[in-house]
Amino acid sequence: MQLRSLGQTNLKVSPLMLGGNVFGWTADQPTSFAILDEFVGAGGNFIDTADVYSTWGKGHTGGESETVIGHWFKQSGKRANIVLATKVGMVMSPEKKGLKASYIEQAVEDSLRRLQTDYIDLYFSHTDDAETPLDETLRAYQQLMAKGKIRAIGASNYTAVRLMEAAALAQQGLPAYRVLQPHYNLAERADYESLLEPTCRELGLGVVPYFSLARGFLTGKYRSDADFGKSVRGRGMKPYLNERGFRILAALDSVAAACRSTPAQVALAWLMARKSVTAPIASATSVAQVRELSGAMTLNLSAASIADLDQASHS
């Protein structure tokens, strides 16, 4: 397994990014530590989290995932081995949201404290903030980069139009978004491939898709309504249970059997094989799951297998 260049940054990352949304939520701290150790042991070095993880949990206020990762850094001593990404901008509370400079200055300090580190490798605007001028946000990042608190910036859930607007500002001396985090997977292709991918190529952006396994659908464990109870995300599988979804699962099953792998590994390897993608994001709630997902980093799909998956998932 070779590390990949992350867009036009000087960061080198594993072809799989470990999602931290479950840490402190569906994975308690000991389990999270074991997952992180397993991922690093398999050659992974790229971890994704956000300040807002996991405000949706009962009794949670946000920052739970960052806090767990911070404790792991302290316990393991592995901070220097990790390319760490976190995010700002989603609603933490009525007064903690958006991308205004004053809020970013506060939010980054909160994240650094929870993560028990003095720098963030990749800091994402978690979602666009139409009420804040792009140049205000980018100037705030510029100041943080000058202080060494963040190394590179990325955009999540941005449109192609807004990415181009930000790129135009970067030509005037402001920092440039170097990475995009879009919603993209084998079952959700149209928006990224038609609108965002050409822009990412033009701007030389690294790409780290979220929901890489379509919330778990592409693992193959949801094949009927009776399977919805298998996880907290089960009900979200309903839109995929149609002719196209079953066609995708059949193709994943076929390729997985031929490769002696699993549908999840194949779905991730399909993303890794796409030239515009740097590293898909996937999360795990057990050591067994992260071990399976990590296997995708060394799975090289044949051109014929990729063509079969492309055909099955064509809209």
N, C-alpha and C positions, 0 to 999 in steps of 0.2 A: 504494500500500500504506500502510495506517495502522497505527500502533502500537496495542497493546491494553493496557488496564488489567489488571494481574495481581492478581486477587482484590481484597482490601481493602488491599493495599499501595499505596505511592505509586510503584511501579515501572511503567514503560511498556515493553512488549516487542513484538518482531516476532511475527507469527502462526506462525512456525516456530522451534523450538528446536533448535540444532545439537547432536547427541550427540557427546560426547567420548570414548566408550568405546574407540574405535579408535586414538586418538592414542598413539603410542609402542608400539603393538601391530601391527595390520595396516596402519597408516599411519605411516611413519617421520617424523622431525622435519621435514625439508624438505617432504614431502608434506602433513603436518599444517598447516604454516605456509601453504602455498598454499591449502588448503581453507578455513582460517580467513579468509584475505584475500578469497577469492572470496565467502564467505558475507557478510562485512561489506560488500563491494562491491555485493552484491545487495540491501542494505537490512536484513540480519539483525543483531540485536544481543543475542541470547539464547543462552547457551552452557551446556550441562549436562556435568558431570563428577562424579567421586566419588573418595574416597581409595583405594578398593579397586580401581580400574581401573589396571593390568590384572594382578591377582595370578595369573590363570589362564595367563598367557603363560609360555613356557619361560624360566626364569631370572629371572622378575619377582617383585617383593616387594610391589607396590602403589605407588601414587603416580606411576606413569609418565605417565599422562594429565595430571595436574595439573602435573607438571614441564614437559612440552612446552608447555602453555598458559602457564605462567609465563615460559618463554623467549620465547614469542611476544609476550607483553605487553611484555617488556623490549625486544625487537627492534623492535616495531611502534609502541609508544607509545599503544596503543589501549585501555588498561585503562578509562579514563573513559567510553569509548563502549559498554562491554559490561555487560549484566546477567548476572552470573556466578552459577551455582548449583553447589554441590558437596555432598557427603553424608558422613555418618558413621554407623557402626553395624554394617556388614557385617564379616565376619571378615577382618582383615588378617593376623593371626597368633594363636596360642592366647591370648596376653595382650592383644591389641589388637582389641577387639570390644565391641559393646553400647553402651548409652546411659547408663551411670553418669556422674555429674557429673565425677568425677576423670578418666575417660577422655576425655570430650568436651573438657575443658580442654586435655588433651595433644594430642588429634587436631586441634583447630582450629589450634593453633600450627603443627603439622606441615604442614597444608594451606596455611596462609598463607605459610609459608616456601617450599614448593614452587611455589606460584602467584605468588610475588614480588609480593604485594599486602598491604595492611594492613587490608583489609576484604573480606567475602564478602556479596554482595547477598542471596542466598537459600541458607540452610543447611538441608539435609534430614536428618531421621531416616531413614536408608536402609531400615530395616526395624524393625518393632516389637520391643521388648525386654521380654518378659513378666516377666523377673526384676528389672527396675528400675522403681520407682514412677514414674508419669507426672510427678508433681509434681517429683521430683528432676531429671528430664531438663529440664523446662520452666524450673526455677530456674537450671539451668546456662546455658541459652540466655538467660535474662533478664540474667544477669551479663555475658555476652558482648555482648548488645545495648547494655547500659549503657556498656560500654567502647568501643563503636563498631566492634567486630570483625565483627559480623553485623548485617544490616539487617532481615531477615525470616526466618521459619522455615517449613518445609514438612514434610510427611509422605509417605513413599513406602511402598507395600505395607501400608498400614494398613486395618483393617476399618472399616465405618461405626460400629460400636459403640465402638471405641477413639477414633475421631475425635470422637464425641459426649462421651466421657469427658474428653478433652483440652479440649474446648470448655467444659465445665462448670468445669474448673479455671481456665480463662482468665477466667471471670466473677468469680473470686475474686482477680484481680489478676495472674495469671501471663500470660506472652505466649501468644498464640494461633497455632496453625498456620494459615497463610493460603493454602497451596497444597497440593494433593494430586498425587502422581505415581502414577497407577494403570496397570495393564496393560489397554490398550484399543485396539482397532482394528476395522476392518470385518469381520474374521473372528472376533474375540473380543469379543462385545458383552454377553453376558448378565450377567455379574457386575457390571460397572460400571453398566449401565443400570438394573438391578433394585435394587441395594443401595447403591452408592456415589453415583450421580448425585443422587438425592433429598437425600442428606445434604450434598453439596457445594452444592447450591442453597440449602438451608436455612441453611448456615453462611456462604454467600458466598465459597466458596473458589475460587481460581484452579485450573485443571486442566491438567496437562501430561503427557499419556499417553506411556508408553514402549512399545517394540515396535509403533510406529505402523504399520509396514509388515509386521507379523507375521514378523519376522526375515528379511524379504526376499520372502516369498511373494507379497505384494500388488504387487510390482514386475512380476510376470508371467514372471519368468525360470525359475521352477520349475514345470514342467507335467507331469513324469513322473519316475520313479526315475532315469532317465538323466541328469537335470539336477542330481542331488545333488552332483556333484563340482565345481560351479561356484563354491562358496565353502566356508569352514570351517563355515558354518551349514547347509549343504545337507541333511544327514541329518535336521535338525529339521523339514523340510518334510513328512515322511511323513504326519503327522496331518491335514494340510490337503488331501491329494490324495484327495478323495472327491466325492460328488455336489454337496454344498453348496459346497465349495471351487472346483470347476470352474464352478459357476453364478456365483460371485462374480467369478472371472477373466473370464468371458464378459461380465458387466455392466461391469466395468472397461474391457475392450477396446472395448465399444460406446460408452461415454461418452467415453473418451479419443479415439476416432476422430471423434466429433461435435465435440469441443472442440479438436481438433488439439493434443492434449497426450499424456501418457503414463499408463499405469496407476498408477505411483507418484505422480505429481502428483495424479491424481484421488482416490486413496486418502487422501492427506494433505488435500486440499481438502474431502473429505467430513467429516473430523474437524474441520477449521477452521470448517466451517459449522454444527457442532453448538453450540447456545447455551451449554452448560455448559463447553465446551472453550476454553481460552485459546490454547494452542499445542502441537501434537504435537511429539514429539522424533523426529528422524531423524538417522542418522549417514551419513557418506560416506567412502570410501577414495580418492577421486580428485576432481580439480577438475571433471571432466565430471559426476560423480555429484552433487556439491553444486550445480552449476549447474542440473541437472535438478530436484533437490528444491526449490531456491529458487524455481523457476517456479511452484510450488504457491501461493506467497504472493500471487500476482496472478490466480489462477484462481478465478473465481466460478461455481460450479455452479448450474444452473437447478433450480427446484423439481422439475421432471420427472426430471432426472438423479438428484437425491438420492432421489426416490421409487423409481426403478429400482434403485439401489444398496441401499436399505433392503429392498426386496422380495427381491432376490437373496440378501442376507445374513441374512434372517430365519431363525431356528433352527426 
